[in-house]
């Protein structure tokens, strides 16, 4: 996913199942990019780092996020104390991810409640915004702005 695609998805205010899945994918892509950056900082060749970042992120998400940030020189405990980040991450991991999985695996064919879809999308977009705000706060370059 290119940065232009990333921005386009996040700027789209459509409320639909497809948009929820696109935004949710952006959150997961954000962590894959962070892992890729962290591995490259450890002098891993690009192709190897890319392969590892694709495979590794499919394990325990919370542990993955902590390790990814460690590789990038970011204090995970400090991030958890920043603004609403911890609450948003928990909502992503234990709430919006469940609905994403239900849609992707066909357990649910659609979510017809527009207000509920808007909530799911807002949580995922807010997590990205909070993480970006944290990166700015600690003086690190952001990933999408």
Secondary structure, DSSP 8 states (H G I E B T S, - for coil): --HHHHHHHHH----SHHHHHHHHHHHHHHHHHHHHHHHHHTT--HHHHHHHHHHHTTS-HHHHHHHHHHHTT--HHHHHTSTTHHHHHHHIIIIIHHHHHHHHTTS-S----HHHHHHHHHHHHHHHHHHHHHHHHTT---S--
